[in-house]
Amino acid sequence: MKLGCIGDDFTGSSDLACMLAKNGMRVIQFTGVPRGPAPEDVDAGVVALKTRTVPVEEAVRRSLEALDWLLAQGCTQIFFKYCSTFDSTREGNIGPVTEALMDRLGADCAVVCPAFPATGRSVYQGHLFVNDRLLSESGMEHHPLTPMTDPDIRRWLAAQTRRGVGHVPATTVFRGPEAIAEAIRAETAAGRPLVVIDAVSDGDLRAIGAAARGLKLVTGGSGVAMGLPATLMAEGDLSAAGAAWAGQGGQAALIAGSASNTTRAQIARWSETNPALEITADAVMEGRVTPASAARAALDSATPMLVYSSADPASVKAAQERYGRETIAGRLEEFFAEAARQMVAGGVTRLVTAGGRDLGRGGRGARADGAADRSRDRPGGSRGYGRGARSGAGAEIGQLRRRRLLRRGARGAGGAVMSALSRLREQVCAYAATLYQQGLTHGSTGNISVRTPDGGLLVTPTGSSFLTLDPARLSRFDARMTHVEGDAPTKEMPLHSAFYETRGSAGAIVHLHACHSVALSMMPDADPDDFLPPLTPYPIMKLGRVSLLPYFMPGDPAIGDAIRGLAGKRSAVMLANHGPVVAGKDLEAAVHAIEELEAAAKLAMMTRGLSPRRLSDSEIAALVTRFNVDWDS
C-alpha cells in the first residue's frame, strides 16, 4: 500500500475511493481502523472515520490511530479527506487534525485544497465557491451542524491552527506543477506551511497532484486526489494497468440523512416516480417508527425504496431545539445504522447512501461483506474498488449524490415509467450537453427553460455548465412563477419570462453565447429588422425574421422589456454583442432552431465580402407561403 487516506466521514471516503479507482488504483475502503493487515495487492487504503463534528480531541485521536495503521502498511504519502464545502466551524476539526498528522509524520508542509470543479466547487483567491456563488451564499451558511458563514479557507484555518496559512494563487497554478511546487516551498520557508491552493478545473487538480510528489501530507476534497495516482505511477510505485471493476446485481435500497440542498433536491426528484419513506425526527423520538419497520418497507418494495430523514434548515433547527442537538443526532444515527443492518440481513445487496455525519452510522451499519458491523466493537469492515476488486454476495454501497445516479434510478429497476416532469429534466440535460459538445456554448454560459405540465417552468441554474447539468438540481417554478425547487435560476429570467408572456405558443426557450451569431451582431451593417441574410431556405423556415436588439448588460430587466416590445411577433431575437434567444413549441424545436440560427450566422460571416447569391424576394415569399412562416407581421 503506497497511498494512505483518512476520511472524516463515510460518504466522502467512498467518493475518494471511487476517484482513486477511476484514476488507476486498486483501493479498499475500511470502515474504522482495521485490526489486522491490509491485503498485499492494494495500492491505496481509505480509512473512513466519523470525526467531522466530534470533539477535537476525539477527532485527533482517531485520525492518528488511522495514520499509525496506514504507516504500518507501508504508505509513503497520506491524504486527509474532508468535504469539498469544507464543512467546519471556528472550533472545528480540520485544522487540528491536519496539524496532528503533520506532527506525527514530521511533515514540513501540507497542501490544502477542497476544490472539486466537477461538482461546482472551486477555490479562487483562497475563497471557496459553489458554482458561481461564494460558499457563504450557497445555502451552506444555513447548515444545521457546520454553517459555513465565511468563504475564505485561509481565515477558517487560521482560527483552527497554530501554524501559518499560505496561499498559491490561480495565476501560479495555471503555470503548472513546477511553479506550484516552487510556490509551496516558498510559502513553507516563509512560515506558512498550511498552503491553500486555488483550483478551478480538473487540469488544475492534476497539476496540484503532480506538484505534491514527495510531500508527506495532502489534504482536501476527493477532487485533488485525481492527480495522485499518476504521480505514483510516474515514480514506478504503481503499474498503469488501469481500473477494472464490476458492480453486482440484487435488491437495492437507498438511505439518506443529509440536510444539504443537493440531497433534498435529489430526494424530491427520486420521489416523483419511485417509492420513498420519510423518517421524521418526531416519529423516531416518539417511537412511531422503528428500524425494523423501515427495513421491512424497503425489503417489501417491488422497486428500490428510498428511506430518508432530511428537512429544510428551519425544520432541522426546530427538532434540535425540541430534543437537543446531540440527542436527536444520536437517535437518527442509530436508527439508520440498525435499519441498514436489517436491510442487508434481509437480502439487500446494493445500498446507496447520502449524508456522512447527518446520516451518521447508517453507511457504517452495513459492511461490504454483508455482515452486521457495530463499528465501535468491530472496526474494519471493508469494500474494494479498482483493478481486480471483487464483488461478492455482500452489500455494494454507492452514493446518492453521484452525478447521473438518479437519472438511472428514476427509471427504476422494475422499469417504472418516468413522469412527464422527469422526462423534461432528462431532456433539458441531454439537449444542453449536445449544445455544449457542438461548441455552441462554453464554460457556464447559456440557459434553457421549458414549460412543465402544471404550467410552471424548469430552468437551468445560474453559473452551471451545459455539459454537467444535474437533473435533480434544475430550478423549478410553479404556475405562479414562484421558485419552489432546485438551485437558483439563471439571471436571464427576464428574457425568458418576456417570451412566455408574449408568445403563447412558446413551450421552451434557449439562449446561447454562440460565437458566429455574436460576431455577426457586431458588424456595422447588421439589419435590426432582419438579422440573418437570406442565404439558404432553412433559417427562414425554422425562424422567420430574426430581430437584432441593442446591447444590454446580462440579466438586465430591460432585455425583457425589449422582447415585450416585439409583441410576440418574433420567435427569435439576437442580443447584440451577447447571443441568440429562440423560443419553440417544445424543447426539441427550440434547440433545432437555435442550431439553425448559428449555422446561418456562420455562413454569413464566411461569405462576407464575397457577394454571395441571396434568395430573391419571390423565393422568400414562396417559402413563407409553403411553410406557413410568420414573416411580415
ZATILUM-896265 format. One line per field, with one value per residue (C-alpha): residue number from 1; residue in one letter; x, y, z. Coordinates in Angstrom, 1 decimal, decimal comma. Layout:
BEGIN
panu: [NUM ...]
vomi: [A ...]
x: [X ...]
y: [Y ...]
z: [Z ...]
//
This chain:
BEGIN
panu: [1 2 3 4 5 6 7 8 9 10 11 12 13 14 15 16 17 18 19 20 21 22 23 24 25 26 27 28 29 30 31 32 33 34 35 36 37 38 39 40 41 42 43 44 45 46 47 48 49 50 51 52 53 54 55 56 57 58 59 60 61 62 63 64 65 66 67 68 69 70 71 72 73 74 75 76 77 78 79 80 81 82 83 84 85 86 87 88 89 90 91 92 93 94 95 96 97 98 99 100 101 102 103 104 105 106 107 108 109 110 111 112 113 114 115 116 117 118 119 120 121 122 123 124 125 126 127 128 129 130 131 132 133 134 135 136 137 138 139 140 141 142 143 144 145 146 147 148 149 150 151 152 153 154 155 156 157 158 159 160 161 162 163 164 165 166 167 168 169 170 171 172 173 174 175 176 177 178 179 180 181 182 183 184 185 186 187 188 189 190 191 192 193 194 195 196 197 198 199 200 201 202 203 204 205 206 207 208 209 210 211 212 213 214 215 216 217 218 219 220 221 222 223 224 225 226 227 228 229 230 231 232 233 234 235 236 237 238 239 240 241 242 243 244 245 246 247 248 249 250 251 252 253 254 255 256 257 258 259 260 261 262 263 264 265 266 267 268 269 270 271 272 273 274 275 276 277 278 279 280 281 282 283 284 285 286 287 288 289 290 291 292 293 294 295 296 297 298 299 300 301 302 303 304 305 306 307 308 309 310 311 312 313 314 315 316 317 318 319 320 321 322 323 324 325 326 327 328 329 330 331 332 333 334 335 336 337 338 339 340 341 342 343 344 345 346 347 348 349 350 351 352 353 354 355 356 357 358 359 360 361 362 363 364 365 366 367 368 369 370 371 372 373 374 375 376 377 378 379 380 381 382 383 384 385 386 387 388 389 390 391 392 393 394 395 396 397 398 399 400 401 402 403 404 405 406 407 408 409 410 411 412 413 414 415 416 417 418 419 420 421 422 423 424 425 426 427 428 429 430 431 432 433 434 435 436 437 438 439 440 441 442 443 444 445 446 447 448 449 450 451 452 453 454 455 456 457 458 459 460 461 462 463 464 465 466 467 468 469 470 471 472 473 474 475 476 477 478 479 480 481 482 483 484 485 486 487 488 489 490 491 492 493 494 495 496 497 498 499 500 501 502 503 504 505 506 507 508 509 510 511 512 513 514 515 516 517 518 519 520 521 522 523 524 525 526 527 528 529 530 531 532 533 534 535 536 537 538 539 540 541 542 543 544 545 546 547 548 549 550 551 552 553 554 555 556 557 558 559 560 561 562 563 564 565 566 567 568 569 570 571 572 573 574 575 576 577 578 579 580 581 582 583 584 585 586 587 588 589 590 591 592 593 594 595 596 597 598 599 600 601 602 603 604 605 606 607 608 609 610 611 612 613 614 615 616 617 618 619 620 621 622 623 624 625 626 627 628 629 630 631 632 633]
vomi: [M K L G C I G D D F T G S S D L A C M L A K N G M R V I Q F T G V P R G P A P E D V D A G V V A L K T R T V P V E E A V R R S L E A L D W L L A Q G C T Q I F F K Y C S T F D S T R E G N I G P V T E A L M D R L G A D C A V V C P A F P A T G R S V Y Q G H L F V N D R L L S E S G M E H H P L T P M T D P D I R R W L A A Q T R R G V G H V P A T T V F R G P E A I A E A I R A E T A A G R P L V V I D A V S D G D L R A I G A A A R G L K L V T G G S G V A M G L P A T L M A E G D L S A A G A A W A G Q G G Q A A L I A G S A S N T T R A Q I A R W S E T N P A L E I T A D A V M E G R V T P A S A A R A A L D S A T P M L V Y S S A D P A S V K A A Q E R Y G R E T I A G R L E E F F A E A A R Q M V A G G V T R L V T A G G R D L G R G G R G A R A D G A A D R S R D R P G G S R G Y G R G A R S G A G A E I G Q L R R R R L L R R G A R G A G G A V M S A L S R L R E Q V C A Y A A T L Y Q Q G L T H G S T G N I S V R T P D G G L L V T P T G S S F L T L D P A R L S R F D A R M T H V E G D A P T K E M P L H S A F Y E T R G S A G A I V H L H A C H S V A L S M M P D A D P D D F L P P L T P Y P I M K L G R V S L L P Y F M P G D P A I G D A I R G L A G K R S A V M L A N H G P V V A G K D L E A A V H A I E E L E A A A K L A M M T R G L S P R R L S D S E I A A L V T R F N V D W D S]
x: [0,0 1,5 -1,2 -3,0 -6,2 -8,1 -11,7 -13,7 -17,0 -18,2 -19,8 -16,8 -14,5 -16,5 -16,2 -12,4 -12,1 -14,0 -11,9 -8,6 -10,0 -11,2 -7,6 -6,0 -5,5 -6,8 -8,4 -10,0 -12,2 -12,2 -15,0 -13,0 -9,4 -8,8 -7,3 -5,3 -3,1 -4,4 -4,2 -0,8 -2,1 -3,7 -2,4 -4,4 -6,3 -9,1 -10,0 -13,5 -14,0 -16,8 -14,8 -16,2 -18,3 -17,0 -14,9 -11,5 -9,6 -11,5 -11,1 -7,3 -7,0 -9,0 -7,2 -3,8 -4,9 -5,8 -2,4 -0,4 -2,2 -1,7 2,0 2,4 1,0 3,9 2,2 4,6 2,0 -1,0 -4,2 -6,6 -10,0 -12,7 -15,7 -15,4 -17,5 -15,0 -17,9 -16,3 -16,6 -14,2 -13,5 -13,7 -11,5 -9,9 -7,1 -6,2 -6,3 -4,1 -1,5 -1,6 -0,9 1,9 3,5 3,3 4,7 7,3 5,9 7,2 4,0 0,5 -1,5 -5,0 -7,4 -11,1 -11,9 -13,9 -14,9 -16,9 -19,4 -19,2 -16,7 -13,7 -11,1 -10,1 -8,0 -8,3 -12,1 -14,3 -17,1 -20,2 -20,8 -20,9 -21,6 -19,4 -19,6 -21,2 -24,0 -24,6 -27,0 -24,2 -24,4 -27,6 -26,2 -27,5 -24,2 -21,5 -22,8 -20,2 -20,5 -17,1 -15,8 -12,1 -10,5 -7,4 -9,4 -11,0 -7,6 -6,1 -8,8 -8,2 -4,4 -1,2 0,8 0,8 -1,5 -0,2 -1,7 -0,8 -3,0 -4,6 -2,1 0,7 -1,4 -2,0 1,8 1,9 3,3 6,8 5,5 3,1 5,8 8,1 5,3 4,7 8,3 8,3 5,3 6,7 10,0 8,1 6,5 3,2 3,2 -0,5 -0,8 -4,2 -4,1 -6,5 -8,1 -10,9 -10,6 -9,7 -6,5 -5,6 -6,2 -4,0 -1,2 -1,5 -1,3 1,9 3,3 2,6 5,2 7,3 5,1 4,1 0,6 -2,0 -5,5 -8,7 -11,8 -11,7 -11,2 -7,5 -6,8 -7,3 -3,7 -2,0 -2,2 -0,4 2,4 2,8 2,8 5,4 7,6 7,2 5,3 2,2 1,5 -0,6 -2,9 -6,0 -9,0 -11,4 -14,4 -17,8 -20,8 -23,2 -26,9 -29,5 -32,0 -31,3 -32,3 -31,4 -31,0 -30,4 -29,9 -28,3 -29,8 -28,0 -29,8 -28,5 -29,7 -33,1 -33,5 -32,4 -34,9 -37,7 -36,6 -36,5 -39,9 -41,6 -41,5 -40,1 -41,2 -39,9 -40,4 -39,8 -38,5 -39,2 -37,4 -40,7 -41,6 -38,3 -38,3 -41,9 -41,3 -43,9 -41,4 -38,7 -35,6 -37,3 -40,4 -38,3 -36,2 -39,3 -40,8 -37,7 -37,4 -41,1 -40,9 -41,1 -38,6 -35,8 -37,1 -35,6 -35,7 -34,8 -34,7 -34,0 -35,6 -35,1 -32,8 -35,7 -37,3 -33,9 -33,3 -36,8 -36,2 -32,8 -34,5 -37,2 -35,0 -31,4 -29,0 -26,8 -29,8 -31,6 -28,5 -27,6 -31,0 -31,2 -27,7 -28,6 -31,9 -30,4 -27,5 -29,9 -32,2 -29,2 -28,1 -31,6 -31,9 -28,6 -29,6 -32,9 -31,3 -30,3 -27,0 -26,8 -27,1 -27,0 -26,3 -26,3 -25,0 -21,9 -22,3 -26,0 -26,7 -24,2 -23,5 -26,2 -23,5 -21,3 -24,1 -23,9 -20,5 -19,5 -19,2 -22,8 -22,1 -23,6 -20,9 -21,3 -18,3 -17,5 -17,0 -15,7 -13,9 -12,6 -15,4 -14,1 -15,1 -12,9 -12,6 -10,4 -8,2 -9,5 -11,7 -14,2 -17,9 -19,2 -22,6 -22,4 -23,8 -22,3 -22,5 -23,0 -23,7 -27,0 -25,1 -23,1 -23,9 -26,5 -27,3 -30,8 -31,1 -30,8 -32,7 -35,7 -36,3 -36,5 -35,0 -38,5 -38,9 -41,0 -42,3 -40,8 -43,2 -43,6 -41,6 -38,8 -38,6 -38,4 -35,5 -33,7 -34,3 -33,0 -29,8 -29,4 -30,0 -27,8 -24,9 -25,4 -25,2 -22,1 -20,4 -21,1 -19,3 -22,4 -21,8 -18,9 -18,0 -21,1 -22,7 -26,2 -29,5 -32,6 -36,2 -39,1 -42,8 -43,8 -47,2 -48,5 -47,9 -44,6 -41,0 -37,9 -34,8 -31,1 -29,4 -27,2 -23,5 -24,0 -22,3 -24,4 -22,0 -22,6 -26,1 -27,8 -31,5 -32,2 -30,8 -32,7 -34,6 -38,4 -41,1 -44,8 -47,6 -47,4 -43,7 -42,6 -39,3 -40,2 -37,3 -33,7 -30,7 -31,1 -32,2 -30,3 -30,0 -31,6 -35,1 -36,4 -35,9 -37,4 -40,5 -41,0 -41,1 -43,6 -45,8 -45,9 -45,8 -48,5 -47,2 -43,7 -43,0 -39,2 -36,6 -32,9 -30,3 -26,7 -23,5 -22,6 -19,6 -20,7 -24,0 -22,4 -19,7 -22,4 -24,3 -21,2 -21,0 -21,9 -24,2 -26,3 -30,0 -32,0 -35,2 -33,8 -30,6 -29,8 -29,1 -31,4 -28,7 -30,5 -34,1 -33,8 -33,4 -36,5 -38,4 -37,3 -37,0 -38,9 -37,5 -34,9 -34,8 -31,5 -31,9 -29,4 -26,8 -27,9 -25,9 -26,6 -29,6 -30,8 -34,6 -34,6 -33,9 -37,4 -38,9 -37,3 -38,7 -42,2 -41,9 -42,0 -45,5 -44,8 -44,1 -40,7 -39,8 -36,1 -34,0 -30,4 -29,0 -26,2 -22,7 -24,3 -26,1 -29,2 -32,5 -35,0 -38,5 -40,0 -43,2 -41,1 -37,5 -36,6 -37,9 -36,2 -32,8 -33,0 -34,0 -31,1 -28,7 -30,0 -29,6 -25,9 -25,2 -26,8 -24,7 -21,6 -22,4 -23,0 -19,6 -17,8 -19,2 -18,8 -17,2 -17,7 -21,0 -22,8 -26,1 -29,0 -32,6 -34,8 -37,9 -40,1 -38,1 -38,6 -42,3 -42,7 -41,1 -43,2 -46,4 -45,3 -44,2 -46,7 -43,9 -44,7 -42,7 -44,1 -46,2]
y: [0,0 3,3 5,9 6,0 8,0 9,2 10,4 12,3 10,7 7,6 9,1 11,3 8,4 6,4 9,4 9,4 5,7 5,9 8,8 6,9 3,8 5,8 7,1 3,6 2,4 -0,7 0,7 -0,8 1,3 0,4 1,3 2,4 1,4 -2,3 -4,6 -6,7 -6,0 -5,0 -7,3 -7,1 -6,2 -2,9 0,4 2,7 2,3 4,6 4,6 6,0 7,7 9,7 12,7 15,7 17,0 15,0 16,8 17,9 15,6 12,6 13,5 13,9 10,6 8,6 10,2 9,4 5,8 5,6 7,2 4,7 1,8 3,2 3,8 0,2 -0,9 0,8 4,1 6,8 9,5 10,4 12,1 13,6 13,9 16,4 17,8 20,0 22,5 22,4 21,8 23,0 25,7 28,1 25,4 22,7 19,6 20,1 22,3 20,4 17,0 18,4 19,7 16,5 14,5 16,8 16,4 12,6 12,5 15,1 16,9 20,4 21,4 20,3 21,0 22,3 22,1 21,4 22,1 19,7 21,6 18,6 19,2 23,0 23,6 25,7 27,7 31,1 33,7 31,4 31,6 28,6 28,9 26,6 27,2 31,0 31,7 32,2 29,3 31,7 32,5 28,9 27,6 26,1 29,1 27,6 24,1 22,8 21,3 23,3 26,6 28,0 31,7 32,7 31,6 32,3 29,0 30,8 32,5 29,2 27,5 30,5 30,2 26,5 26,2 27,4 27,3 30,0 29,7 30,3 30,6 29,6 31,7 30,6 32,6 30,3 27,1 27,9 27,8 24,1 21,6 23,1 26,6 25,1 23,1 26,1 28,2 25,6 25,6 29,4 29,6 26,9 28,8 32,0 30,3 29,5 25,7 25,1 26,0 26,7 26,2 27,6 25,2 26,0 23,0 19,3 20,3 22,4 19,4 17,2 19,8 20,1 16,3 16,3 19,2 17,1 14,5 13,6 15,5 13,5 15,1 16,3 17,4 18,4 17,1 14,0 16,1 16,9 13,1 12,6 13,7 11,5 8,1 9,4 10,8 7,4 5,7 8,1 7,1 3,5 2,7 1,6 -0,2 1,6 -1,4 0,7 0,1 -2,7 -3,0 -4,7 -3,9 -6,5 -7,2 -8,0 -6,0 -2,3 0,2 3,9 5,7 9,4 11,6 14,7 18,1 19,7 21,5 19,0 15,9 17,5 18,2 14,6 13,2 15,3 14,1 10,4 10,7 11,8 8,3 5,9 4,7 6,8 6,6 9,7 9,2 12,3 13,2 13,3 9,8 8,4 10,1 9,1 5,5 5,6 4,1 1,6 0,4 -2,9 -1,3 0,9 -2,0 -4,2 -1,5 -1,4 -5,1 -5,5 -2,8 -4,1 -1,4 0,2 2,3 5,5 5,7 9,2 11,8 15,2 18,5 22,2 24,1 25,6 22,2 20,7 23,6 23,2 19,5 20,2 22,7 20,2 17,2 18,5 18,6 15,7 13,6 13,7 13,2 10,1 8,6 9,2 7,7 4,6 4,3 4,3 2,1 -0,6 -0,2 -0,7 -3,8 -5,3 -4,4 -6,2 -9,2 -9,3 -9,6 -6,1 -6,3 -2,7 0,1 3,7 6,4 10,1 12,1 11,4 13,0 13,8 10,1 9,1 5,4 4,5 3,7 2,1 -0,3 -2,3 -3,8 -4,7 -8,3 -8,3 -8,8 -6,5 -4,2 -2,4 -0,3 0,6 -3,1 -4,4 -1,8 -2,5 -3,6 -3,0 -2,7 -2,9 -0,7 -0,6 -3,2 -6,6 -5,6 -8,4 -8,1 -10,8 -11,6 -8,7 -5,2 -2,8 0,7 3,6 7,3 9,0 12,2 10,7 12,5 10,7 8,1 9,5 9,5 5,8 5,4 7,4 4,7 2,1 -1,4 -2,6 -0,5 2,2 4,8 8,2 11,1 13,9 16,2 13,6 13,3 17,0 17,1 14,5 16,3 19,6 18,0 15,9 18,8 21,1 18,6 18,3 22,1 22,2 19,4 21,2 24,2 26,4 27,4 27,2 27,4 28,3 30,4 29,9 29,0 26,9 27,0 24,7 24,6 21,9 20,1 22,1 25,4 26,1 26,2 24,1 26,4 25,8 27,1 30,2 29,5 26,0 24,3 22,8 19,8 18,8 19,7 17,6 16,9 17,0 20,5 22,3 25,3 24,7 27,3 26,7 28,2 31,4 31,7 31,0 29,3 26,0 23,7 23,3 25,7 29,4 30,1 31,8 35,6 35,8 35,0 38,4 37,4 34,0 35,5 38,1 35,4 33,3 36,3 37,4 34,1 31,8 29,0 29,0 25,7 26,2 28,9 28,5 31,3 30,8 32,7 31,2 32,7 33,3 34,8 37,1 38,1 38,9 41,0 43,3 44,0 47,7 46,7 44,2 44,8 45,2 44,1 41,1 40,0 36,9 37,4 35,2 32,8 29,5 28,5 26,8 29,8 31,3 28,0 27,5 31,0 33,5 37,0 37,4 40,9 42,3 44,0 46,5 45,6 45,2 44,0 40,3 39,9 43,4 43,5 45,9 42,8 41,6 45,0 45,0 41,5 42,6 45,5 43,0 42,0 38,3 38,8 37,1 33,6 34,5 37,6 38,3 40,3 42,4 41,6 38,9 35,9 34,5 33,7 31,3 30,2 27,0 25,0 22,5 22,0 20,0 22,7 25,5 23,6 22,8 26,4 27,9 25,5 26,7 30,3 29,8 27,8 30,7 33,3 31,2 31,0 34,8 35,5 33,1 34,8 38,4 40,5 37,7 38,9 35,6 35,0 35,7 34,3 36,6 38,2 35,8 32,8 34,0 34,6 31,0 29,6 31,8 30,6 26,9 26,6 29,0 31,2 34,2 36,7 40,2 40,6]
z: [0,0 -1,1 -0,5 2,8 3,1 6,2 5,6 8,2 7,1 5,3 2,3 1,4 1,9 -0,7 -3,0 -2,6 -3,1 -6,3 -7,5 -6,9 -8,6 -11,7 -12,0 -12,0 -8,4 -6,6 -3,5 -0,4 1,9 5,6 8,0 11,0 11,7 10,8 13,4 11,0 8,0 4,6 1,6 -0,1 -3,6 -2,6 -3,9 -1,6 1,6 2,7 6,4 6,8 10,2 11,6 13,0 11,3 14,2 17,2 19,9 18,6 21,0 19,8 16,1 16,6 18,5 16,0 13,0 14,5 15,1 11,4 10,4 12,5 10,9 7,4 8,0 9,3 5,9 4,1 3,0 1,8 1,3 3,4 2,2 4,7 3,1 4,1 2,4 -0,7 1,1 4,0 6,5 9,7 12,4 14,0 16,7 14,1 13,4 10,0 11,3 14,5 12,7 9,9 12,3 14,3 11,2 10,3 13,7 13,6 10,0 10,6 7,5 6,7 5,0 3,9 0,8 1,5 -1,5 -1,0 -4,7 -6,8 -10,0 -11,4 -8,7 -8,8 -6,0 -6,9 -4,9 -6,2 -4,3 -1,3 -1,4 -1,9 -4,4 -5,1 -8,8 -9,2 -5,5 -2,6 -0,1 2,4 -0,1 -1,4 1,2 3,3 5,6 6,9 7,5 10,9 12,0 10,2 9,0 6,5 7,0 5,6 2,2 2,9 3,6 4,9 7,7 8,7 9,1 10,9 13,5 14,0 13,8 15,4 12,1 9,5 6,5 3,0 -0,4 -4,0 -6,4 -9,6 -11,7 -10,3 -10,6 -14,3 -14,9 -14,0 -11,4 -11,2 -10,4 -7,8 -6,1 -6,0 -4,5 -1,8 -0,9 -0,8 1,5 3,8 4,0 4,9 7,9 6,2 5,8 5,6 1,9 0,4 -3,4 -5,9 -8,4 -10,9 -13,2 -13,3 -15,0 -12,0 -9,7 -11,8 -11,7 -7,9 -7,7 -9,8 -7,6 -4,5 -5,5 -2,5 0,0 3,1 3,5 1,1 2,4 0,6 -1,1 -3,3 -6,4 -5,7 -5,3 -9,0 -9,7 -7,1 -8,9 -12,0 -9,8 -8,1 -11,5 -12,8 -9,8 -10,6 -7,5 -9,4 -12,6 -15,2 -15,8 -15,2 -13,1 -13,9 -11,6 -12,0 -9,9 -8,6 -9,0 -6,5 -4,4 -3,9 -1,3 -0,6 2,7 3,1 6,1 4,7 5,1 2,2 -0,6 -3,2 -1,3 -0,6 -4,3 -5,2 -2,7 -4,3 -7,7 -6,7 -5,0 -8,3 -9,7 -7,0 -3,6 -0,7 3,1 5,2 8,7 10,8 13,9 15,9 14,7 15,8 19,2 19,9 18,8 16,0 13,5 14,1 12,2 11,7 10,1 7,8 6,7 6,1 3,9 1,8 1,6 0,6 -2,1 -5,7 -6,8 -4,8 -2,0 -0,5 3,3 4,3 7,1 5,6 6,1 5,5 7,9 9,8 10,5 11,5 13,9 15,4 16,0 17,6 19,9 20,9 21,6 21,9 19,0 20,2 21,3 18,0 16,0 18,0 17,8 14,0 13,5 15,5 13,7 10,2 11,3 12,5 9,5 7,2 9,1 8,8 5,1 4,4 6,6 4,7 1,3 0,1 -1,8 -3,2 -0,7 -1,8 0,8 1,2 4,1 6,2 9,6 9,0 8,4 11,0 11,1 8,6 6,0 8,6 9,7 6,5 5,8 2,2 3,2 4,2 8,0 10,6 11,8 15,1 14,4 18,0 18,7 15,4 13,3 9,9 7,6 4,0 0,4 -2,7 -5,7 -8,8 -10,5 -9,8 -7,0 -6,5 -5,9 -3,7 -2,1 0,3 0,0 -2,5 -1,1 -3,5 -3,2 -3,8 -4,7 -7,5 -10,8 -13,0 -10,4 -10,1 -13,9 -13,8 -10,5 -11,7 -14,4 -11,6 -11,6 -12,3 -15,4 -13,8 -16,2 -15,8 -15,1 -17,6 -15,3 -15,0 -18,8 -19,2 -16,7 -18,7 -22,0 -20,7 -19,6 -22,7 -25,2 -23,1 -23,3 -27,1 -27,5 -25,4 -27,3 -30,6 -29,3 -29,3 -25,7 -23,3 -19,6 -17,6 -20,4 -21,9 -20,3 -21,1 -19,8 -20,6 -19,7 -17,2 -17,4 -14,5 -16,2 -14,4 -15,7 -15,5 -15,8 -15,9 -12,7 -12,6 -13,1 -14,4 -17,3 -20,0 -20,0 -16,4 -15,5 -12,8 -13,5 -9,7 -9,4 -12,2 -10,9 -10,9 -10,8 -10,2 -12,3 -10,3 -11,2 -7,6 -7,3 -5,5 -6,0 -7,1 -7,4 -8,0 -11,6 -14,4 -14,1 -17,5 -16,2 -17,5 -21,2 -20,6 -18,8 -21,6 -24,3 -22,4 -21,8 -25,4 -27,3 -26,0 -28,2 -26,6 -24,8 -24,4 -24,8 -25,4 -25,1 -26,1 -26,4 -29,8 -31,5 -35,1 -34,3 -31,8 -34,3 -36,9 -34,4 -34,1 -37,8 -38,6 -41,4 -39,4 -40,1 -36,9 -38,6 -40,5 -38,8 -40,9 -44,6 -46,7 -48,0 -47,5 -47,0 -43,6 -41,3 -42,9 -42,5 -38,9 -37,5 -39,6 -39,3 -36,5 -34,9 -33,7 -30,3 -28,8 -26,3 -22,7 -19,7 -19,0 -16,6 -17,3 -17,0 -20,0 -22,2 -21,2 -22,0 -25,4 -26,1 -25,0 -27,4 -30,2 -29,1 -29,8 -33,5 -33,4 -32,2 -32,2 -31,4 -31,4 -28,4 -29,8 -28,5 -26,4 -28,0 -29,7 -28,0 -29,6 -28,5 -29,8 -29,3 -27,4 -26,4 -29,5 -31,8 -29,9 -29,9 -33,6 -34,4 -32,5 -34,1 -37,5 -36,4 -35,5 -38,7 -40,8 -38,9 -39,6 -43,3 -43,3 -41,7 -44,0 -47,1 -46,0 -48,8 -51,3 -52,8 -52,4 -54,1 -51,8 -52,1 -54,1 -52,7 -54,7 -53,4 -49,9 -50,5 -51,8 -48,6 -46,4 -48,1 -48,4 -44,8 -43,2 -41,9 -39,7 -41,7 -42,2 -39,1]
//
